[in-house]
Amino acid sequence: MIRTIFKGSGSALPKRVVSNDELAKTVDTSDEWIRERTGIAQRYIAGEGETTATLATDAARSALDNAGLTISDIDLIVLATATPDQTFPATATKVQHALGGAGFPAFDVSAVCSGFLYALATADSMIRAGMAKNALVIGAETFSRILDWEDRATCVLFGDGAGAFVIGSEEVAEDGPGLLASQLHADGEYSDLLFVDGGPSSTGTVGHVQMKGREVFRHAVTNLAQVLNDVLNKAGVEASSIDWVVPHQANLRILDATARKLGLPMDKVVVTVDKHANTSAASVPLAFDTAWRDGRIKRGDLVMLEAMGGGFTWGASLFKI
């Protein structure tokens, strides 16, 4: 059968690391307060000359190198971001040009923290429809540019970064590698719980992140447990068969609660929230690339990717690597 297979991954982070102690010098917070509530110890913050497009380009180059391919082998780029360089053109087109590509489709998707899962499912659909052979799927964000740095409830939670997958079409055996199942959801009823209070059509400004954390936590645990079970049922796989869960890195408490609902031990969950904080659409590929490169995730492993973000949007994908 023809499946979308994983060929390589890459990631990129800004140069500047900001610790909790450094944040505590400018906002009413502390290292203890942040760690206890979120598990975050530090985050990376983009500086001058570092944008969503530059981070995405670096992550894409790293993924291509990891896959042993070049931009000439790619015929699709799907980039997930809520913080594009410009309203338009799509940041994906800037990445395409920076990599030396031209002519093939390159576009952005916006589903906030679930963006990479939406981008992955979109690219998978296009590959299986015969519209592409090899694709770059990227999640990249500079959330530091839409934070109110005086609001301790939000500014401590987020960081900047990018992660990328190279995926492609390949004929495999039924028990072979590939993307086995995906499921996506959205519910706009709760858009007032996690949003940005600005935009081109409403205020003409970029705005800042606003969040009701307690309510978001409650929905996140319920929705993620549901979508993970949906994907397992669709793939015909038991939760106990999963080698690794690579979740959106929003909050260590959410990661722990979701794992418990699935009956999975935390030692099967890839955790990078302590180092990267919440990097929105970049979070899942960043965490995956960390575990791929340090050897935890290996060929043949069954890996569940999952995320939930503003909208609400949420989704999951099950990959045999």
Buried (B, 14 or more C-beta within 10 A) or exposed (E): EEBBBBBBBBBBBBEBEBBBEBBBEEBEBBBEBBBEBBBBBBBBBBEEEBBBBBBBBBBBBBBBEBBEBEBEBBBBBBBBBBBBBEEEBBBBBBBBBBBEBEEBBBBBBBBBBBBBBBBBBBBBEBBBEEBBEBBBBBBBBBBBBBBBEEBBBBBBBBBBBBBBBBBBBBEBEEEEBBBBBBBBBBEEEBEEBBBBBBEEEEEEEBBBBBBEBEEBBEBBBBBBBBBBBBBBEBBEBEBEEBBBBBBBBBBBBBBBBBBEBBEBEEEBBBBBBBBBBBBBBBBBBBBBBBBBBEEBBEEEBBBBBBBBBBBBBBBBBBBBB
